[in-house]
Amino acid sequence: MSDRTDHYFTAEPASPEELRTVEVTLDGTPYRLTTARGVYSPERLDPGTAVLLSGAPDPSPTGALLDIGCGWGPISITLALRSPGARVWGVDVNRRSLDLSRRNASTAGVTNVTFCEPDEVPAGLRFDTIWSNPPIHVGKAALHALLERWLPRLTDDGVAYLVVQKHLGSDSLQKWLNARDWGLTCTRRSSAKAFRVLEVRRTPTDA
């Protein structure tokens, strides 16, 4: 289980780091990556993340790709492996997560990824692909603010895929996304193992 009581969504986790190793397969290749207490899902690849990685279509091969709430890096690293011609941005407020992500990207041999805090992403940058297992446990208001910050930065042809557990509000989140007047439409891409993968695109406009 993840150390949720240690607030993985804060900048500086209070718990001792206690590094540990997990074995994961990303884009068909097995890796031994490093995790620690005070980050999201330190014991294993989170099941929701696994559903996203297996169920989302291939990301854009070029341009800018974004992982919202990168944790120790599995989504960002997979994006970088699948799209070596793109630049991946993994953002997180948890500095321990960012340090682990950089370490794990080096282990995986990917160099086309930047891990940073949200305010360090260039303000005008727009994203061709966004993948995220968003931090539901931050609370509804903070989650909505997070998505309002990043989803409008999709390019005109960009697409976002979000994985959300059914009993943690995937259907209500989809309704909220579609109720916003921001030119985006959310549909359900797939369901697997108690999770839904939501697809967000720009709403088509009449010519």
SELUM-625165 format. One record per residue (C-alpha): residue in three letters; x, y, z. Coordinates in Angstrom, 2 decimals, padded with zeros to 5 digits, always signed. Each point is the difference from the previous one (the first is absolute). Layout:
<recs>
<rec aa="ALA" c1="X" c2="Y" c3="Z"/>
...
</recs>
This chain:
<recs>
<rec aa="MET" c1="+000.00" c2="+000.00" c3="+000.00"/>
<rec aa="SER" c1="+001.07" c2="+003.58" c3="-000.53"/>
<rec aa="ASP" c1="+001.03" c2="+002.20" c3="+002.93"/>
<rec aa="ARG" c1="-003.09" c2="+002.18" c3="-000.30"/>
<rec aa="THR" c1="+000.24" c2="+001.12" c3="+003.63"/>
<rec aa="ASP" c1="+003.38" c2="+001.55" c3="-000.86"/>
<rec aa="HIS" c1="-001.64" c2="+002.35" c3="-002.54"/>
<rec aa="TYR" c1="+001.73" c2="-000.92" c3="-003.24"/>
<rec aa="PHE" c1="-001.54" c2="+003.18" c3="-001.46"/>
<rec aa="THR" c1="+002.06" c2="+002.34" c3="+002.21"/>
<rec aa="ALA" c1="+003.37" c2="+001.47" c3="-000.92"/>
<rec aa="GLU" c1="+002.05" c2="-001.53" c3="+002.80"/>
<rec aa="PRO" c1="-001.16" c2="-003.37" c3="+001.40"/>
<rec aa="ALA" c1="+000.43" c2="-000.27" c3="+003.75"/>
<rec aa="SER" c1="+000.99" c2="-003.67" c3="+000.10"/>
<rec aa="PRO" c1="+003.54" c2="-001.37" c3="-000.33"/>
<rec aa="GLU" c1="+000.86" c2="-000.73" c3="-003.61"/>
<rec aa="GLU" c1="+000.68" c2="-003.75" c3="+000.38"/>
<rec aa="LEU" c1="+000.91" c2="-000.79" c3="-003.58"/>
<rec aa="ARG" c1="-001.28" c2="-003.25" c3="-001.45"/>
<rec aa="THR" c1="+000.06" c2="-001.79" c3="-003.35"/>
<rec aa="VAL" c1="-002.96" c2="-001.11" c3="-002.12"/>
<rec aa="GLU" c1="+000.03" c2="-002.17" c3="-003.11"/>
<rec aa="VAL" c1="-002.19" c2="+001.36" c3="-002.80"/>
<rec aa="THR" c1="-000.41" c2="-000.54" c3="-003.71"/>
<rec aa="LEU" c1="-000.34" c2="+003.19" c3="-002.03"/>
<rec aa="ASP" c1="-000.60" c2="-000.09" c3="-003.73"/>
<rec aa="GLY" c1="+000.88" c2="-003.69" c3="-000.04"/>
<rec aa="THR" c1="+003.33" c2="+000.30" c3="+001.83"/>
<rec aa="PRO" c1="+000.55" c2="-001.03" c3="+003.64"/>
<rec aa="TYR" c1="+001.69" c2="+002.50" c3="+002.32"/>
<rec aa="ARG" c1="+001.04" c2="+000.14" c3="+003.65"/>
<rec aa="LEU" c1="-000.98" c2="+003.52" c3="+001.06"/>
<rec aa="THR" c1="+000.33" c2="+001.87" c3="+003.28"/>
<rec aa="THR" c1="-002.87" c2="+001.21" c3="+002.17"/>
<rec aa="ALA" c1="-000.24" c2="+001.30" c3="+003.56"/>
<rec aa="ARG" c1="-002.42" c2="+000.80" c3="+002.76"/>
<rec aa="GLY" c1="-001.95" c2="+003.21" c3="-000.35"/>
<rec aa="VAL" c1="-000.74" c2="-000.43" c3="-003.72"/>
<rec aa="TYR" c1="-002.98" c2="-001.50" c3="-001.78"/>
<rec aa="SER" c1="-000.15" c2="-003.81" c3="-000.12"/>
<rec aa="PRO" c1="+003.55" c2="-000.71" c3="+001.18"/>
<rec aa="GLU" c1="-000.45" c2="-003.79" c3="+000.19"/>
<rec aa="ARG" c1="-001.04" c2="-000.72" c3="-003.58"/>
<rec aa="LEU" c1="-001.24" c2="+001.38" c3="-003.27"/>
<rec aa="ASP" c1="-003.42" c2="+001.35" c3="+000.90"/>
<rec aa="PRO" c1="-002.80" c2="-002.09" c3="-001.63"/>
<rec aa="GLY" c1="-001.59" c2="+003.11" c3="-001.48"/>
<rec aa="THR" c1="+003.28" c2="+001.03" c3="-001.57"/>
<rec aa="ALA" c1="+000.35" c2="-003.51" c3="-001.43"/>
<rec aa="VAL" c1="-003.48" c2="+000.30" c3="-001.55"/>
<rec aa="LEU" c1="+000.93" c2="+003.35" c3="-001.55"/>
<rec aa="LEU" c1="+003.29" c2="-001.27" c3="-001.41"/>
<rec aa="SER" c1="-001.67" c2="-003.04" c3="-001.57"/>
<rec aa="GLY" c1="-003.17" c2="+001.72" c3="-001.18"/>
<rec aa="ALA" c1="+000.98" c2="+003.42" c3="-001.33"/>
<rec aa="PRO" c1="+000.85" c2="+000.32" c3="-003.72"/>
<rec aa="ASP" c1="+003.56" c2="+000.84" c3="-000.94"/>
<rec aa="PRO" c1="+000.92" c2="+003.60" c3="+000.87"/>
<rec aa="SER" c1="+000.94" c2="+002.58" c3="-002.59"/>
<rec aa="PRO" c1="+003.42" c2="-000.90" c3="-001.49"/>
<rec aa="THR" c1="+001.11" c2="+003.63" c3="+000.09"/>
<rec aa="GLY" c1="-000.76" c2="+003.22" c3="+001.84"/>
<rec aa="ALA" c1="-000.49" c2="+000.45" c3="+003.74"/>
<rec aa="LEU" c1="-001.51" c2="-002.73" c3="+002.19"/>
<rec aa="LEU" c1="-001.13" c2="+000.43" c3="+003.62"/>
<rec aa="ASP" c1="-000.38" c2="-002.26" c3="+003.03"/>
<rec aa="ILE" c1="-002.02" c2="+001.76" c3="+002.74"/>
<rec aa="GLY" c1="+001.10" c2="-001.28" c3="+003.42"/>
<rec aa="CYS" c1="+002.93" c2="-002.10" c3="-001.14"/>
<rec aa="GLY" c1="+000.78" c2="-001.73" c3="+003.32"/>
<rec aa="TRP" c1="+003.12" c2="-002.12" c3="-000.39"/>
<rec aa="GLY" c1="-000.27" c2="+000.17" c3="-003.77"/>
<rec aa="PRO" c1="-001.62" c2="-003.05" c3="-001.67"/>
<rec aa="ILE" c1="-002.38" c2="+001.97" c3="-002.24"/>
<rec aa="SER" c1="+002.60" c2="+002.59" c3="-001.04"/>
<rec aa="ILE" c1="+002.60" c2="-002.67" c3="-000.71"/>
<rec aa="THR" c1="-002.48" c2="-001.98" c3="-002.11"/>
<rec aa="LEU" c1="-000.88" c2="+003.11" c3="-001.98"/>
<rec aa="ALA" c1="+003.70" c2="+000.65" c3="-000.57"/>
<rec aa="LEU" c1="+000.63" c2="-003.60" c3="-001.10"/>
<rec aa="ARG" c1="-002.93" c2="-000.03" c3="-002.42"/>
<rec aa="SER" c1="+000.68" c2="+003.45" c3="-001.45"/>
<rec aa="PRO" c1="+003.78" c2="+000.54" c3="-000.14"/>
<rec aa="GLY" c1="-000.53" c2="+002.93" c3="-002.39"/>
<rec aa="ALA" c1="-002.14" c2="+001.92" c3="+002.49"/>
<rec aa="ARG" c1="+000.81" c2="+001.96" c3="+003.15"/>
<rec aa="VAL" c1="-001.74" c2="-001.36" c3="+003.09"/>
<rec aa="TRP" c1="-000.77" c2="+002.13" c3="+003.04"/>
<rec aa="GLY" c1="-000.68" c2="-001.74" c3="+003.31"/>
<rec aa="VAL" c1="-001.40" c2="+002.38" c3="+002.60"/>
<rec aa="ASP" c1="-000.53" c2="-000.53" c3="+003.71"/>
<rec aa="VAL" c1="-000.06" c2="+002.16" c3="+003.12"/>
<rec aa="ASN" c1="+001.79" c2="-002.74" c3="+001.99"/>
<rec aa="ARG" c1="+003.74" c2="+000.63" c3="-000.25"/>
<rec aa="ARG" c1="+000.83" c2="-003.51" c3="+001.17"/>
<rec aa="SER" c1="-002.05" c2="-001.33" c3="-002.91"/>
<rec aa="LEU" c1="+001.87" c2="+002.22" c3="-002.43"/>
<rec aa="ASP" c1="+003.37" c2="-001.20" c3="+001.28"/>
<rec aa="LEU" c1="-001.09" c2="-003.63" c3="-000.36"/>
<rec aa="SER" c1="-001.39" c2="+000.63" c3="-003.48"/>
<rec aa="ARG" c1="+003.31" c2="+001.45" c3="-001.19"/>
<rec aa="ARG" c1="+001.86" c2="-002.96" c3="+001.45"/>
<rec aa="ASN" c1="-002.38" c2="-002.48" c3="-001.62"/>
<rec aa="ALA" c1="+000.12" c2="+001.72" c3="-003.39"/>
<rec aa="SER" c1="+003.78" c2="-000.38" c3="+000.12"/>
<rec aa="THR" c1="-000.39" c2="-003.68" c3="+000.86"/>
<rec aa="ALA" c1="-002.35" c2="-000.46" c3="-002.95"/>
<rec aa="GLY" c1="+002.39" c2="+001.86" c3="-002.30"/>
<rec aa="VAL" c1="-002.44" c2="+002.68" c3="-001.13"/>
<rec aa="THR" c1="+001.29" c2="+003.52" c3="-000.53"/>
<rec aa="ASN" c1="-003.01" c2="+001.73" c3="-001.59"/>
<rec aa="VAL" c1="-001.82" c2="+000.66" c3="+003.27"/>
<rec aa="THR" c1="+000.04" c2="+002.94" c3="+002.41"/>
<rec aa="PHE" c1="-001.26" c2="-000.38" c3="+003.56"/>
<rec aa="CYS" c1="-000.92" c2="+003.20" c3="+001.79"/>
<rec aa="GLU" c1="-002.44" c2="+001.84" c3="+002.22"/>
<rec aa="PRO" c1="-003.07" c2="+001.40" c3="-001.77"/>
<rec aa="ASP" c1="+001.16" c2="+003.62" c3="-000.01"/>
<rec aa="GLU" c1="+003.20" c2="-000.99" c3="-001.81"/>
<rec aa="VAL" c1="-001.85" c2="-001.04" c3="-003.17"/>
<rec aa="PRO" c1="+000.25" c2="+002.77" c3="-002.64"/>
<rec aa="ALA" c1="-003.20" c2="+002.04" c3="+000.15"/>
<rec aa="GLY" c1="-000.76" c2="-000.07" c3="-003.70"/>
<rec aa="LEU" c1="+000.65" c2="-003.69" c3="-000.55"/>
<rec aa="ARG" c1="-002.90" c2="-002.07" c3="-001.38"/>
<rec aa="PHE" c1="-000.21" c2="-003.77" c3="+000.05"/>
<rec aa="ASP" c1="-000.73" c2="-002.51" c3="-002.74"/>
<rec aa="THR" c1="-000.62" c2="-002.82" c3="+002.49"/>
<rec aa="ILE" c1="-000.84" c2="+000.04" c3="+003.70"/>
<rec aa="TRP" c1="-000.05" c2="-003.19" c3="+002.07"/>
<rec aa="SER" c1="-000.84" c2="+000.01" c3="+003.69"/>
<rec aa="ASN" c1="-001.04" c2="-002.07" c3="+002.96"/>
<rec aa="PRO" c1="-001.21" c2="+003.16" c3="+001.75"/>
<rec aa="PRO" c1="+000.34" c2="+000.38" c3="+003.79"/>
<rec aa="ILE" c1="-003.62" c2="-000.60" c3="+000.99"/>
<rec aa="HIS" c1="+000.84" c2="+000.14" c3="+003.71"/>
<rec aa="VAL" c1="+000.92" c2="+003.69" c3="-000.11"/>
<rec aa="GLY" c1="-003.75" c2="+000.70" c3="+000.16"/>
<rec aa="LYS" c1="-002.52" c2="+001.05" c3="-002.61"/>
<rec aa="ALA" c1="+000.77" c2="+003.73" c3="-000.01"/>
<rec aa="ALA" c1="+003.76" c2="-000.49" c3="-000.33"/>
<rec aa="LEU" c1="-000.46" c2="-002.69" c3="-002.65"/>
<rec aa="HIS" c1="-002.26" c2="+002.24" c3="-002.06"/>
<rec aa="ALA" c1="+002.48" c2="+002.86" c3="+000.28"/>
<rec aa="LEU" c1="+002.78" c2="-002.31" c3="-001.15"/>
<rec aa="LEU" c1="-001.90" c2="-001.12" c3="-003.08"/>
<rec aa="GLU" c1="-001.12" c2="+003.56" c3="-000.76"/>
<rec aa="ARG" c1="+003.65" c2="+000.99" c3="-000.01"/>
<rec aa="TRP" c1="+001.25" c2="-002.64" c3="-002.45"/>
<rec aa="LEU" c1="-002.76" c2="-001.35" c3="-002.25"/>
<rec aa="PRO" c1="-000.64" c2="+003.33" c3="-001.79"/>
<rec aa="ARG" c1="+003.64" c2="-000.13" c3="-001.11"/>
<rec aa="LEU" c1="-000.70" c2="-002.82" c3="-002.45"/>
<rec aa="THR" c1="+000.88" c2="+000.85" c3="-003.59"/>
<rec aa="ASP" c1="-002.86" c2="+000.23" c3="-002.48"/>
<rec aa="ASP" c1="+000.44" c2="-003.69" c3="-000.91"/>
<rec aa="GLY" c1="+001.25" c2="-001.04" c3="+003.43"/>
<rec aa="VAL" c1="-001.53" c2="-002.68" c3="+002.20"/>
<rec aa="ALA" c1="+000.13" c2="-000.79" c3="+003.70"/>
<rec aa="TYR" c1="-000.55" c2="-003.37" c3="+001.67"/>
<rec aa="LEU" c1="-000.86" c2="-000.10" c3="+003.70"/>
<rec aa="VAL" c1="-000.42" c2="-003.18" c3="+002.04"/>
<rec aa="VAL" c1="-002.39" c2="+000.19" c3="+002.96"/>
<rec aa="GLN" c1="-001.37" c2="-002.74" c3="+002.24"/>
<rec aa="LYS" c1="-003.75" c2="-000.49" c3="-000.39"/>
<rec aa="HIS" c1="-000.85" c2="+000.21" c3="+003.70"/>
<rec aa="LEU" c1="+002.18" c2="+003.10" c3="+000.40"/>
<rec aa="GLY" c1="-002.13" c2="+002.06" c3="-002.35"/>
<rec aa="SER" c1="+000.96" c2="-000.69" c3="-003.61"/>
<rec aa="ASP" c1="-003.56" c2="+000.50" c3="-001.24"/>
<rec aa="SER" c1="-000.54" c2="+003.22" c3="+001.97"/>
<rec aa="LEU" c1="+003.34" c2="+001.31" c3="-001.22"/>
<rec aa="GLN" c1="-001.02" c2="-000.69" c3="-003.59"/>
<rec aa="LYS" c1="-003.24" c2="+001.93" c3="+000.55"/>
<rec aa="TRP" c1="+001.91" c2="+002.90" c3="+001.54"/>
<rec aa="LEU" c1="+002.46" c2="+000.13" c3="-002.89"/>
<rec aa="ASN" c1="-002.86" c2="+000.13" c3="-002.49"/>
<rec aa="ALA" c1="-001.87" c2="+002.67" c3="+001.96"/>
<rec aa="ARG" c1="+002.91" c2="+002.44" c3="-000.26"/>
<rec aa="ASP" c1="-000.20" c2="+002.71" c3="-002.66"/>
<rec aa="TRP" c1="+003.59" c2="-000.43" c3="-001.17"/>
<rec aa="GLY" c1="-000.24" c2="-001.57" c3="-003.43"/>
<rec aa="LEU" c1="+000.88" c2="-003.53" c3="+001.13"/>
<rec aa="THR" c1="-002.00" c2="-003.22" c3="-000.19"/>
<rec aa="CYS" c1="+000.52" c2="-003.05" c3="+002.21"/>
<rec aa="THR" c1="-001.03" c2="-003.51" c3="-001.01"/>
<rec aa="ARG" c1="+000.61" c2="-003.41" c3="+001.53"/>
<rec aa="ARG" c1="+002.75" c2="-001.76" c3="-001.91"/>
<rec aa="SER" c1="-000.06" c2="-003.33" c3="+001.84"/>
<rec aa="SER" c1="-000.62" c2="-001.77" c3="+003.31"/>
<rec aa="ALA" c1="+002.16" c2="-002.64" c3="+001.66"/>
<rec aa="LYS" c1="+000.59" c2="-001.32" c3="+003.52"/>
<rec aa="ALA" c1="-002.25" c2="+002.55" c3="+001.72"/>
<rec aa="PHE" c1="+001.58" c2="+002.89" c3="-001.89"/>
<rec aa="ARG" c1="-001.19" c2="+002.20" c3="-002.81"/>
<rec aa="VAL" c1="+002.24" c2="+001.67" c3="-002.56"/>
<rec aa="LEU" c1="-001.44" c2="+003.38" c3="-000.97"/>
<rec aa="GLU" c1="+000.88" c2="+001.69" c3="-003.28"/>
<rec aa="VAL" c1="+000.02" c2="+003.80" c3="-000.25"/>
<rec aa="ARG" c1="+000.18" c2="+001.84" c3="-003.33"/>
<rec aa="ARG" c1="-000.85" c2="+003.40" c3="-001.31"/>
<rec aa="THR" c1="-003.67" c2="+000.25" c3="-000.89"/>
<rec aa="PRO" c1="-000.48" c2="+000.00" c3="-003.78"/>
<rec aa="THR" c1="-001.29" c2="+003.28" c3="-001.39"/>
<rec aa="ASP" c1="-002.07" c2="+000.52" c3="-003.13"/>
<rec aa="ALA" c1="+002.00" c2="+001.15" c3="-003.01"/>
</recs>
